[in-house]
Amino acid sequence: MNAQYRHLKKLAHTEKRSEADLIKAFELESEFHSKILQEYDPAIRKRLYSQHYDQLHRLRERAGLHDGAADLRSKAKLVRLFRKELEGKSVLDVGCGTGTFLKGIDATLEHKRLLGIDLSPEILPRRNENVEFIQGDVIDFKVDDQFDVAFSDNVIEHIAPADLSSHLQSIKNALNPGGTLIVQTPNRLFGPYDVTRIIDTTYTNRVAALGGHLNETTYTELLQTLMKHGFSSFRTVIPIAHVKYYLPNIRLSPKFMQAIEGRGRLLSIMYTSDTLSVVFSRLLVVIICNNSSIPVN
């Protein structure tokens, strides 16, 4: 019955999830994936997002997959990694989920206003003394202020290409002139990253994401998109897993990663090595940029 899911057992083991749960998640996500990419009406797409994530969060809740401790550790590392961009700033977290990132800023850094927005009320925390949370659309949204920093952590891949322009324009409108956008998203060249891994966990881009990831991208593609929307002064962190957390203040040009993406032979060598494929699969596309061409101080 599961012959089409060639890597199901492997993923179930690494993710510590049941095979039945993974199959159910794939069926749910792939149906959503197909429907929303074929839908031309933005209003209907908006409804599809809401319905899908309501279902998905309920499924994850029943399966006991909300690991608060792991999320806390992960977000704490991100706060340290981007401290130089976040310290003393107002921050908007777009697609904030459980709000752990903003809570981490509040606990460890000096800051101005902290606001998180997320579509799913099931996981959105209540406002506390220093952090605000609002439930709302993360694609076409307006907030009541402009922020120094907008943070987008593993959000863009969940947005249909037809909605990406509205999403980025909403972020741009929410930023102060010269404000900073920080984006993290999987690199399509070493995907798929969503539940499609029950079909392929080689991290070689042989199979496109068919689940909740609607828009896995690359450094090259995302940089071009951000430039079209008026962002500039692009930089990134050290592109080596774990090392970047030991040297969090170093910022590099993303041209190095673009060069790797453009070398077909080099990618082929990486793909033939299981170790290299797995290592590079952990390297998200990380871009730090600014709203307009105002120089970074």
Backbone as CSV, one residue per row, in Angstrom:
resi,resn,N_x,N_y,N_z,CA_x,CA_y,CA_z,C_x,C_y,C_z
1,MET,0.826,-1.209,0.000,0.000,0.000,0.000,0.862,1.260,0.000
2,ASN,2.017,1.201,0.662,2.874,2.366,0.798,4.058,2.345,-0.158
3,ALA,3.948,1.583,-1.264,5.074,1.444,-2.183,5.495,2.790,-2.765
4,GLN,4.512,3.682,-2.955,4.861,4.985,-3.533,5.652,5.848,-2.549
5,TYR,5.541,5.532,-1.252,6.239,6.294,-0.232,7.539,5.568,0.124
6,ARG,8.502,5.671,-0.766,9.709,4.856,-0.668,10.534,5.134,0.587
7,HIS,10.464,6.340,1.103,11.302,6.735,2.239,10.482,6.922,3.512
8,LEU,9.318,6.331,3.543,8.416,6.503,4.672,9.031,6.025,5.987
9,LYS,9.579,4.818,5.983,10.141,4.265,7.221,11.293,5.122,7.735
10,LYS,12.139,5.572,6.821,13.285,6.389,7.211,12.828,7.703,7.835
11,LEU,11.848,8.340,7.207,11.385,9.621,7.736,10.661,9.436,9.067
12,ALA,9.883,8.377,9.173,9.187,8.106,10.433,10.189,7.942,11.573
13,HIS,11.308,7.300,11.268,12.334,7.093,12.291,13.005,8.410,12.673
14,THR,13.415,9.200,11.679,14.146,10.440,11.972,13.237,11.502,12.594
15,GLU,11.973,11.519,12.191,11.042,12.514,12.710,10.332,12.050,13.975
16,LYS,10.518,10.761,14.313,9.843,10.181,15.487,8.330,10.361,15.384
17,ARG,7.814,10.031,14.202,6.377,10.084,13.938,5.929,8.741,13.392
18,SER,4.679,8.429,13.565,4.168,7.166,13.037,4.026,7.257,11.523
19,GLU,4.138,6.116,10.858,3.974,6.083,9.413,2.572,6.530,9.016
20,ALA,1.578,6.103,9.787,0.194,6.483,9.481,0.007,7.998,9.572
21,ASP,0.628,8.611,10.553,0.526,10.058,10.726,1.174,10.790,9.558
22,LEU,2.322,10.304,9.101,3.004,10.938,7.978,2.205,10.805,6.684
23,ILE,1.609,9.645,6.471,0.782,9.454,5.269,-0.427,10.389,5.312
24,LYS,-1.076,10.486,6.473,-2.219,11.380,6.610,-1.809,12.825,6.348
25,ALA,-0.664,13.222,6.884,-0.186,14.588,6.672,0.102,14.836,5.198
26,PHE,0.724,13.865,4.528,1.034,14.035,3.107,-0.244,14.147,2.273
27,GLU,-1.217,13.317,2.564,-2.475,13.365,1.816,-3.161,14.712,1.998
28,LEU,-3.162,15.200,3.237,-3.782,16.492,3.529,-3.038,17.628,2.830
29,GLU,-1.716,17.628,2.947,-0.917,18.718,2.402,-0.859,18.698,0.880
30,SER,-0.784,17.516,0.290,-0.695,17.451,-1.172,-2.005,17.885,-1.825
31,GLU,-3.121,17.592,-1.176,-4.412,18.061,-1.695,-4.477,19.588,-1.655
32,PHE,-4.061,20.159,-0.537,-3.997,21.618,-0.404,-3.057,22.218,-1.441
33,HIS,-1.882,21.619,-1.596,-0.863,22.078,-2.546,-1.453,22.192,-3.953
34,SER,-2.124,21.135,-4.384,-2.687,21.105,-5.729,-3.791,22.150,-5.900
35,LYS,-4.659,22.246,-4.919,-5.786,23.173,-5.025,-5.331,24.620,-5.078
36,ILE,-4.421,24.997,-4.181,-4.089,26.417,-4.067,-3.233,26.901,-5.235
37,LEU,-2.404,26.021,-5.788,-1.590,26.434,-6.930,-2.422,26.588,-8.206
38,GLN,-3.591,25.965,-8.230,-4.465,26.074,-9.399,-5.549,27.133,-9.235
39,GLU,-5.587,27.760,-8.060,-6.649,28.721,-7.779,-6.218,30.143,-8.152
40,TYR,-7.035,30.801,-8.981,-6.707,32.144,-9.440,-7.304,33.239,-8.562
41,ASP,-8.309,32.917,-7.769,-9.008,33.918,-6.972,-8.299,34.099,-5.623
42,PRO,-7.749,35.288,-5.336,-7.042,35.508,-4.065,-7.919,35.255,-2.846
43,ALA,-9.189,35.587,-2.927,-10.096,35.386,-1.793,-10.262,33.900,-1.486
44,ILE,-10.349,33.090,-2.526,-10.476,31.645,-2.322,-9.168,31.077,-1.791
45,ARG,-8.029,31.576,-2.298,-6.739,31.119,-1.769,-6.630,31.446,-0.282
46,LYS,-7.077,32.619,0.107,-7.039,33.012,1.511,-7.836,32.032,2.361
47,ARG,-9.007,31.633,1.868,-9.835,30.671,2.593,-9.163,29.303,2.656
48,LEU,-8.495,28.913,1.570,-7.798,27.621,1.549,-6.669,27.580,2.565
49,TYR,-5.898,28.673,2.668,-4.833,28.736,3.680,-5.415,28.507,5.071
50,SER,-6.466,29.252,5.387,-7.055,29.181,6.722,-7.574,27.787,7.033
51,GLN,-8.306,27.203,6.109,-8.854,25.867,6.324,-7.749,24.833,6.481
52,HIS,-6.736,24.941,5.638,-5.658,23.956,5.670,-4.896,23.995,6.989
53,TYR,-4.512,25.176,7.434,-3.703,25.237,8.643,-4.506,24.928,9.900
54,ASP,-5.815,25.187,9.859,-6.656,24.726,10.958,-6.609,23.200,11.049
55,GLN,-6.754,22.529,9.901,-6.703,21.067,9.866,-5.335,20.539,10.277
56,LEU,-4.297,21.178,9.763,-2.942,20.703,10.013,-2.565,20.830,11.489
57,HIS,-2.928,21.931,12.098,-2.606,22.115,13.518,-3.374,21.123,14.387
58,ARG,-4.609,20.823,14.003,-5.362,19.825,14.759,-4.713,18.452,14.638
59,LEU,-4.239,18.129,13.427,-3.564,16.852,13.204,-2.291,16.767,14.035
60,ARG,-1.522,17.820,14.035,-0.277,17.829,14.802,-0.546,17.762,16.306
61,GLU,-1.621,18.426,16.725,-1.969,18.396,18.143,-2.346,16.977,18.572
62,ARG,-3.135,16.286,17.747,-3.528,14.908,18.074,-2.325,13.980,18.104
63,ALA,-1.339,14.284,17.232,-0.147,13.433,17.167,0.896,13.828,18.214
64,GLY,0.621,14.869,18.989,1.557,15.306,20.022,2.856,15.847,19.466
65,LEU,2.773,16.640,18.378,3.989,17.070,17.691,4.455,18.471,18.060
66,HIS,3.753,19.141,18.947,4.181,20.484,19.343,5.219,20.368,20.454
67,ASP,6.491,20.477,20.082,7.589,20.347,21.036,8.050,21.735,21.459
68,GLY,7.482,22.227,22.548,7.788,23.574,22.990,9.237,23.764,23.380
69,ALA,9.846,22.753,23.995,11.241,22.867,24.434,12.181,22.985,23.242
70,ALA,11.945,22.165,22.207,12.786,22.216,21.015,12.629,23.550,20.294
71,ASP,11.408,24.063,20.236,11.155,25.353,19.593,11.869,26.463,20.351
72,LEU,11.842,26.385,21.672,12.500,27.391,22.496,14.004,27.416,22.245
73,ARG,14.618,26.235,22.168,16.070,26.159,21.909,16.407,26.709,20.530
74,SER,15.598,26.333,19.545,15.846,26.773,18.173,15.744,28.292,18.038
75,LYS,14.700,28.872,18.608,14.508,30.320,18.491,15.548,31.097,19.295
76,ALA,15.973,30.533,20.438,17.005,31.201,21.235,18.297,31.322,20.429
77,LYS,18.614,30.300,19.646,19.807,30.355,18.796,19.664,31.434,17.726
78,LEU,18.457,31.595,17.207,18.240,32.617,16.184,18.349,34.018,16.770
79,VAL,17.872,34.198,17.977,18.004,35.506,18.634,19.480,35.866,18.770
80,ARG,20.305,34.899,19.170,21.746,35.161,19.295,22.379,35.408,17.935
81,LEU,21.959,34.655,16.923,22.535,34.781,15.585,22.277,36.166,14.990
82,PHE,21.095,36.708,15.217,20.718,37.985,14.606,20.722,39.138,15.614
83,ARG,21.456,38.953,16.692,21.470,39.972,17.754,21.858,41.344,17.222
84,LYS,22.829,41.417,16.329,23.296,42.718,15.850,22.220,43.451,15.054
85,GLU,21.303,42.717,14.451,20.179,43.340,13.748,19.012,43.670,14.680
86,LEU,18.891,42.932,15.799,17.713,43.022,16.657,17.871,43.939,17.862
87,GLU,19.079,44.066,18.359,19.325,44.792,19.609,18.801,46.220,19.533
88,GLY,17.926,46.570,20.490,17.410,47.926,20.595,16.387,48.305,19.547
89,LYS,15.866,47.333,18.788,14.981,47.623,17.662,13.535,47.192,17.942
90,SER,12.629,47.755,17.173,11.252,47.253,17.138,11.209,46.136,16.098
91,VAL,10.493,45.058,16.424,10.538,43.856,15.586,9.130,43.351,15.295
92,LEU,8.876,43.079,14.023,7.649,42.431,13.567,8.000,41.024,13.108
93,ASP,7.395,40.016,13.732,7.616,38.619,13.350,6.418,38.173,12.525
94,VAL,6.634,37.975,11.229,5.556,37.613,10.301,5.465,36.093,10.220
95,GLY,4.323,35.544,10.629,4.190,34.102,10.739,4.857,33.628,12.015
96,CYS,4.495,34.266,13.124,5.229,34.092,14.385,4.958,32.770,15.081
97,GLY,3.926,32.031,14.667,3.635,30.756,15.312,3.338,30.933,16.793
98,THR,4.061,30.204,17.620,3.834,30.252,19.069,4.486,31.458,19.738
99,GLY,5.153,32.302,18.952,5.714,33.541,19.491,7.027,33.394,20.225
100,THR,7.666,32.229,20.113,8.868,31.966,20.902,10.021,32.890,20.541
101,PHE,10.143,33.254,19.277,11.233,34.131,18.853,11.132,35.494,19.538
102,LEU,9.946,36.084,19.514,9.766,37.390,20.143,9.928,37.307,21.655
103,LYS,9.461,36.230,22.243,9.650,36.051,23.683,11.136,35.944,24.021
104,GLY,11.900,35.324,23.110,13.345,35.225,23.310,14.025,36.582,23.249
105,ILE,13.574,37.431,22.325,14.112,38.799,22.260,13.798,39.539,23.554
106,ASP,12.564,39.416,23.991,12.137,40.111,25.212,12.951,39.679,26.425
107,ALA,13.309,38.397,26.473,14.011,37.859,27.635,15.497,38.192,27.647
108,THR,16.079,38.476,26.481,17.543,38.572,26.426,18.093,39.871,25.852
109,LEU,17.290,40.651,25.136,17.803,41.849,24.475,17.035,43.095,24.880
110,GLU,17.702,44.225,24.810,16.998,45.497,24.865,16.212,45.640,23.568
111,HIS,15.021,46.189,23.662,14.208,46.276,22.449,13.151,47.351,22.572
112,LYS,12.546,47.666,21.429,11.373,48.539,21.398,10.132,47.633,21.283
113,ARG,9.213,48.001,20.462,7.963,47.242,20.344,8.204,45.878,19.681
114,LEU,7.531,44.847,20.186,7.587,43.506,19.617,6.171,43.079,19.252
115,LEU,5.971,42.734,17.959,4.643,42.340,17.481,4.749,41.100,16.613
116,GLY,3.908,40.117,16.889,3.843,38.915,16.071,2.489,38.779,15.423
117,ILE,2.475,38.328,14.161,1.227,38.097,13.444,1.244,36.689,12.874
118,ASP,0.130,35.982,13.010,0.038,34.630,12.474,-1.407,34.346,12.100
119,LEU,-1.552,33.482,11.088,-2.878,33.124,10.595,-3.645,32.246,11.574
120,SER,-2.947,31.396,12.326,-3.581,30.318,13.090,-3.823,30.703,14.546
121,PRO,-5.072,30.911,14.931,-5.352,31.271,16.325,-5.081,30.126,17.297
122,GLU,-5.051,28.875,16.796,-4.835,27.718,17.668,-3.478,27.742,18.359
123,ILE,-2.474,28.297,17.696,-1.122,28.273,18.270,-0.654,29.645,18.732
124,LEU,-1.402,30.683,18.399,-0.989,32.045,18.729,-1.142,32.289,20.233
125,PRO,-0.072,32.721,20.907,-0.176,32.964,22.352,-0.909,34.265,22.654
126,ARG,-1.288,34.416,23.905,-1.875,35.676,24.339,-0.773,36.717,24.508
127,ARG,-1.192,37.960,24.406,-0.253,39.060,24.635,0.258,38.998,26.070
128,ASN,1.565,39.223,26.218,2.080,39.382,27.579,2.479,40.847,27.781
129,GLU,3.194,41.118,28.828,3.476,42.509,29.181,4.255,43.239,28.098
130,ASN,5.161,42.546,27.418,6.072,43.217,26.486,5.942,42.770,25.036
131,VAL,5.143,41.746,24.769,5.025,41.214,23.409,3.560,41.160,23.008
132,GLU,3.253,41.725,21.833,1.883,41.705,21.318,1.749,40.644,20.231
133,PHE,0.573,40.040,20.162,0.292,39.056,19.116,-1.078,39.345,18.522
134,ILE,-1.154,39.271,17.177,-2.438,39.447,16.512,-2.660,38.314,15.529
135,GLN,-3.894,37.874,15.436,-4.261,36.843,14.470,-4.674,37.541,13.180
136,GLY,-4.088,37.103,12.069,-4.445,37.723,10.809,-3.706,37.127,9.627
137,ASP,-4.116,37.545,8.466,-3.523,37.130,7.204,-2.071,37.607,7.149
138,VAL,-1.142,36.729,6.779,0.264,37.140,6.673,0.647,37.477,5.237
139,ILE,-0.316,37.432,4.348,-0.034,37.737,2.941,-0.351,39.199,2.635
140,ASP,-1.578,39.588,2.824,-1.995,40.957,2.553,-2.426,41.556,3.887
141,PHE,-1.492,42.215,4.575,-1.794,42.690,5.916,-1.309,44.124,6.108
142,LYS,-1.882,44.767,7.117,-1.459,46.094,7.534,-1.318,46.091,9.049
143,VAL,-0.295,46.764,9.537,-0.129,46.927,10.981,-0.196,48.414,11.296
144,ASP,-0.369,48.730,12.562,-0.634,50.115,12.952,0.620,50.943,13.163
145,ASP,1.771,50.425,12.748,3.030,51.133,12.973,4.038,50.625,11.944
146,GLN,5.181,51.268,11.867,6.285,50.763,11.067,7.392,50.296,12.001
147,PHE,8.108,49.251,11.589,9.069,48.587,12.451,10.484,48.717,11.900
148,ASP,11.445,48.571,12.803,12.853,48.607,12.407,13.263,47.314,11.719
149,VAL,12.677,46.184,12.164,13.054,44.872,11.663,11.800,44.036,11.409
150,ALA,11.775,43.354,10.276,10.757,42.330,10.006,11.474,40.992,9.917
151,PHE,10.926,39.996,10.562,11.535,38.670,10.625,10.597,37.664,9.983
152,SER,11.148,36.835,9.086,10.365,35.826,8.380,11.126,34.505,8.428
153,ASP,10.697,33.617,9.315,11.405,32.360,9.539,10.583,31.186,9.014
154,ASN,11.029,30.625,7.887,10.351,29.478,7.282,8.870,29.776,7.019
155,VAL,8.651,30.910,6.369,7.300,31.343,6.013,7.116,31.381,4.499
156,ILE,8.105,31.930,3.794,7.956,32.162,2.354,7.639,30.881,1.589
157,GLU,8.219,29.757,2.028,7.973,28.500,1.307,6.524,28.041,1.416
158,HIS,5.774,28.587,2.369,4.371,28.214,2.556,3.422,29.134,1.782
159,ILE,3.953,30.073,1.042,3.132,31.048,0.327,3.145,30.749,-1.168
160,ALA,1.964,30.662,-1.753,1.862,30.388,-3.182,2.537,31.498,-3.980
161,PRO,3.202,31.161,-5.085,3.859,32.193,-5.897,2.939,33.352,-6.260
162,ALA,1.654,33.074,-6.477,0.713,34.146,-6.842,0.503,35.144,-5.717
163,ASP,0.836,34.757,-4.486,0.639,35.629,-3.330,1.933,36.257,-2.821
164,LEU,3.062,35.889,-3.404,4.340,36.332,-2.873,4.527,37.844,-2.977
165,SER,4.083,38.429,-4.071,4.243,39.869,-4.252,3.473,40.644,-3.182
166,SER,2.231,40.241,-2.906,1.436,40.905,-1.876,2.087,40.748,-0.505
167,HIS,2.635,39.557,-0.247,3.292,39.284,1.027,4.494,40.218,1.224
168,LEU,5.349,40.313,0.226,6.541,41.150,0.348,6.191,42.636,0.397
169,GLN,5.155,43.027,-0.340,4.744,44.434,-0.289,4.193,44.788,1.084
170,SER,3.468,43.852,1.698,2.946,44.084,3.047,4.089,44.249,4.041
171,ILE,5.116,43.415,3.909,6.285,43.525,4.780,6.985,44.858,4.555
172,LYS,7.163,45.227,3.297,7.845,46.488,2.967,7.088,47.676,3.564
173,ASN,5.769,47.656,3.471,4.960,48.744,4.027,5.049,48.805,5.549
174,ALA,5.318,47.659,6.171,5.393,47.601,7.631,6.769,47.992,8.164
175,LEU,7.744,48.202,7.272,9.106,48.542,7.679,9.360,50.047,7.579
176,ASN,10.152,50.562,8.507,10.650,51.920,8.375,11.529,52.036,7.131
177,PRO,11.663,53.223,6.546,12.638,53.392,5.466,14.023,52.977,5.950
178,GLY,14.673,52.113,5.206,15.969,51.610,5.622,15.893,50.474,6.616
179,GLY,14.663,50.090,7.003,14.486,48.996,7.956,14.996,47.670,7.416
180,THR,15.201,46.724,8.297,15.851,45.453,7.964,14.842,44.319,7.842
181,LEU,14.988,43.534,6.797,14.231,42.292,6.625,15.189,41.123,6.769
182,ILE,14.830,40.163,7.618,15.590,38.923,7.777,14.707,37.772,7.312
183,VAL,15.202,37.016,6.338,14.436,35.903,5.775,15.222,34.605,5.920
184,GLN,14.548,33.569,6.397,15.092,32.211,6.378,14.096,31.317,5.670
185,THR,14.587,30.487,4.746,13.707,29.594,4.010,14.544,28.456,3.436
186,PRO,13.971,27.268,3.239,14.752,26.151,2.694,15.282,26.430,1.291
187,ASN,16.420,25.820,0.973,16.985,25.932,-0.368,16.477,24.773,-1.219
188,ARG,15.706,25.117,-2.227,15.076,24.114,-3.096,16.075,23.121,-3.688
189,LEU,17.308,23.555,-3.937,18.292,22.684,-4.577,18.673,21.488,-3.716
190,PHE,18.356,21.564,-2.428,18.645,20.449,-1.525,17.368,19.967,-0.847
191,GLY,16.263,20.095,-1.564,14.961,19.670,-1.050,14.554,18.322,-1.621
192,PRO,13.300,17.936,-1.419,12.250,18.703,-0.755,12.403,18.676,0.761
193,TYR,11.765,19.682,1.417,11.897,19.822,2.864,10.606,19.517,3.612
194,ASP,9.500,19.463,2.911,8.241,19.223,3.615,7.976,17.720,3.719
195,VAL,6.740,17.342,3.951,6.398,15.932,4.166,6.574,15.093,2.897
196,THR,6.878,15.736,1.774,7.205,15.005,0.544,8.417,14.106,0.744
197,ARG,9.142,14.300,1.819,10.285,13.440,2.117,9.887,11.980,2.339
198,ILE,8.599,11.686,2.487,8.210,10.275,2.551,8.430,9.599,1.189
199,ILE,8.577,10.425,0.153,8.884,9.915,-1.188,10.377,9.957,-1.455
200,ASP,11.050,11.011,-0.985,12.472,11.182,-1.298,13.187,11.942,-0.187
201,THR,14.131,11.300,0.469,14.953,11.972,1.489,16.414,12.059,1.049
202,THR,16.666,12.090,-0.258,18.050,12.185,-0.733,18.554,13.630,-0.727
203,TYR,17.664,14.599,-0.581,18.017,16.023,-0.551,18.791,16.429,-1.807
204,THR,18.303,15.955,-2.948,18.980,16.222,-4.216,18.069,16.916,-5.234
205,ASN,16.918,17.404,-4.803,16.018,18.130,-5.691,15.454,17.245,-6.804
206,ARG,15.493,15.924,-6.625,14.921,15.027,-7.633,13.404,15.129,-7.681
207,VAL,12.818,15.320,-6.504,11.364,15.412,-6.381,11.020,16.786,-5.836
208,ALA,10.135,17.480,-6.504,9.715,18.792,-6.027,8.822,18.631,-4.802
209,ALA,8.808,19.642,-3.947,7.916,19.630,-2.793,6.474,19.562,-3.276
210,LEU,5.721,18.634,-2.706,4.331,18.408,-3.102,3.361,18.634,-1.956
211,GLY,3.897,19.034,-0.796,3.060,19.201,0.380,2.813,20.660,0.710
212,GLY,3.016,21.028,1.984,2.736,22.383,2.425,3.690,23.428,1.892
213,HIS,4.840,23.009,1.369,5.776,23.962,0.775,5.369,24.233,-0.668
214,LEU,4.928,25.432,-0.898,4.412,25.837,-2.213,5.449,26.590,-3.021
215,ASN,6.552,26.969,-2.363,7.451,27.928,-3.002,8.877,27.772,-2.476
216,GLU,9.409,26.545,-2.464,10.812,26.397,-2.101,11.645,27.114,-3.157
217,THR,12.699,27.806,-2.725,13.428,28.710,-3.615,14.930,28.532,-3.436
218,THR,15.701,29.436,-4.001,17.162,29.419,-3.892,17.637,30.833,-3.555
219,TYR,18.927,30.955,-3.215,19.493,32.291,-3.009,19.279,33.152,-4.258
220,THR,19.621,32.604,-5.398,19.563,33.369,-6.643,18.155,33.858,-6.933
221,GLU,17.185,32.962,-6.815,15.794,33.325,-7.110,15.241,34.326,-6.101
222,LEU,15.516,34.098,-4.824,14.953,34.984,-3.805,15.591,36.369,-3.850
223,LEU,16.888,36.438,-4.109,17.532,37.745,-4.229,16.918,38.558,-5.366
224,GLN,16.660,37.913,-6.488,16.041,38.609,-7.616,14.653,39.123,-7.242
225,THR,13.889,38.298,-6.538,12.545,38.696,-6.120,12.593,39.865,-5.150
226,LEU,13.500,39.808,-4.191,13.604,40.888,-3.203,14.047,42.197,-3.859
227,MET,14.963,42.117,-4.811,15.391,43.330,-5.522,14.222,43.971,-6.260
228,LYS,13.376,43.148,-6.872,12.213,43.671,-7.604,11.254,44.405,-6.674
229,HIS,11.271,44.038,-5.395,10.352,44.655,-4.438,11.015,45.763,-3.624
230,GLY,12.167,46.226,-4.067,12.766,47.402,-3.449,13.649,47.141,-2.254
231,PHE,14.161,45.929,-2.133,15.113,45.632,-1.061,16.532,45.643,-1.621
232,SER,17.503,45.932,-0.744,18.884,46.063,-1.193,19.832,45.760,-0.042
233,SER,21.132,45.987,-0.275,22.179,45.775,0.739,22.129,44.347,1.295
234,PHE,22.239,43.374,0.398,22.061,41.974,0.776,23.303,41.395,1.442
235,ARG,23.082,40.655,2.512,24.149,39.914,3.165,23.568,38.643,3.777
236,THR,24.463,37.785,4.233,24.029,36.533,4.831,24.973,36.177,5.972
237,VAL,24.663,35.077,6.643,25.496,34.595,7.746,26.460,33.538,7.208
238,ILE,27.356,33.068,8.048,28.272,31.996,7.640,27.450,30.794,7.181
239,PRO,27.665,30.316,5.959,26.814,29.245,5.420,27.249,27.843,5.843
240,ILE,27.535,27.680,7.107,27.924,26.363,7.623,27.125,26.116,8.895
241,ALA,26.374,25.035,8.905,25.555,24.722,10.073,26.422,24.656,11.315
242,HIS,25.897,25.126,12.422,26.548,25.157,13.733,27.633,26.238,13.810
243,VAL,28.513,26.333,12.817,29.599,27.319,12.869,29.040,28.732,12.963
244,LYS,27.961,28.985,12.241,27.406,30.344,12.234,26.988,30.792,13.632
245,TYR,26.616,29.852,14.478,26.187,30.225,15.833,27.368,30.575,16.737
246,TYR,28.558,30.099,16.393,29.756,30.447,17.155,30.355,31.771,16.701
247,LEU,30.019,32.184,15.473,30.515,33.459,14.933,29.313,34.270,14.445
248,PRO,28.435,34.654,15.358,27.144,35.224,14.954,27.208,36.622,14.367
249,ASN,28.307,37.324,14.565,28.366,38.709,14.093,28.916,38.853,12.679
250,ILE,29.388,37.774,12.102,29.969,37.843,10.762,28.862,37.871,9.709
251,ARG,28.980,38.802,8.785,28.041,38.906,7.672,28.825,38.836,6.373
252,LEU,28.315,38.064,5.434,28.989,37.817,4.165,28.078,38.176,3.003
253,SER,28.676,38.346,1.851,27.887,38.513,0.631,27.280,37.163,0.251
254,PRO,26.035,37.140,-0.186,25.431,35.875,-0.620,25.940,35.393,-1.977
255,LYS,26.874,36.137,-2.580,27.373,35.748,-3.901,28.055,34.380,-3.868
256,PHE,28.655,34.032,-2.732,29.304,32.725,-2.597,28.291,31.604,-2.792
257,MET,27.146,31.726,-2.145,26.116,30.699,-2.273,25.494,30.719,-3.664
258,GLN,25.376,31.891,-4.260,24.880,31.970,-5.631,25.828,31.248,-6.588
259,ALA,27.134,31.387,-6.338,28.123,30.722,-7.190,27.981,29.207,-7.098
260,ILE,27.752,28.688,-5.902,27.549,27.246,-5.738,26.297,26.802,-6.492
261,GLU,25.236,27.581,-6.367,23.983,27.225,-7.040,24.137,27.189,-8.555
262,GLY,25.068,27.993,-9.088,25.239,28.054,-10.534,26.212,27.040,-11.096
263,ARG,26.827,26.227,-10.235,27.803,25.238,-10.694,27.152,23.858,-10.769
264,GLY,26.674,23.506,-11.948,25.982,22.232,-12.127,26.840,21.041,-11.764
265,ARG,28.118,21.065,-12.142,29.001,19.933,-11.852,29.228,19.798,-10.355
266,LEU,29.410,20.931,-9.682,29.610,20.892,-8.234,28.371,20.341,-7.535
267,LEU,27.197,20.765,-7.981,25.958,20.247,-7.400,25.843,18.742,-7.617
268,SER,26.247,18.282,-8.796,26.193,16.844,-9.075,27.079,16.057,-8.120
269,ILE,28.266,16.607,-7.831,29.163,15.947,-6.872,28.523,15.906,-5.492
270,MET,27.926,17.013,-5.091,27.251,17.044,-3.796,26.129,16.018,-3.733
271,TYR,25.382,15.909,-4.824,24.252,14.992,-4.847,24.681,13.529,-4.773
272,THR,25.863,13.223,-5.280,26.311,11.827,-5.265,26.838,11.409,-3.896
273,SER,27.050,12.368,-3.020,27.521,12.068,-1.673,26.369,12.231,-0.693
274,ASP,25.966,11.138,-0.058,24.877,11.221,0.916,25.219,12.198,2.030
275,THR,26.477,12.195,2.451,26.893,13.076,3.546,26.778,14.541,3.152
276,LEU,27.297,14.880,1.956,27.234,16.273,1.509,25.797,16.725,1.305
277,SER,24.959,15.857,0.755,23.562,16.220,0.525,22.867,16.550,1.833
278,VAL,23.096,15.737,2.842,22.472,15.976,4.139,23.017,17.254,4.768
279,VAL,24.356,17.456,4.669,24.966,18.662,5.234,24.380,19.909,4.597
280,PHE,24.304,19.931,3.277,23.802,21.118,2.594,22.299,21.278,2.753
281,SER,21.580,20.188,3.013,20.143,20.304,3.229,19.836,21.118,4.480
282,ARG,20.793,21.202,5.378,20.591,21.955,6.620,20.909,23.435,6.457
283,LEU,21.413,23.825,5.303,21.790,25.213,5.078,20.625,25.962,4.446
284,LEU,19.864,26.635,5.265,18.751,27.414,4.763,19.254,28.598,3.937
285,VAL,18.394,29.093,3.072,18.646,30.388,2.441,18.418,31.437,3.525
286,VAL,19.456,32.186,3.854,19.373,33.232,4.878,19.778,34.549,4.230
287,ILE,18.858,35.482,4.185,19.131,36.775,3.571,18.731,37.890,4.536
288,ILE,19.657,38.808,4.726,19.408,40.018,5.501,19.503,41.187,4.523
289,CYS,18.502,42.035,4.497,18.519,43.126,3.524,17.782,44.329,4.085
290,ASN,17.743,45.391,3.295,17.153,46.641,3.777,16.073,47.147,2.837
291,ASN,15.124,47.824,3.434,14.018,48.455,2.705,14.546,49.706,2.011
292,SER,14.675,49.663,0.692,15.221,50.708,-0.170,16.730,50.660,-0.149
293,SER,17.370,51.607,-0.791,18.814,51.574,-0.955,19.548,52.380,0.104
294,ILE,18.858,52.730,1.198,19.515,53.511,2.254,20.652,52.674,2.836
295,PRO,21.862,53.206,2.937,22.990,52.421,3.440,22.780,51.940,4.864
296,VAL,23.373,50.794,5.179,23.338,50.248,6.542,24.351,51.007,7.387
297,ASN,23.959,51.463,8.577,24.891,52.180,9.459,25.822,51.212,10.160
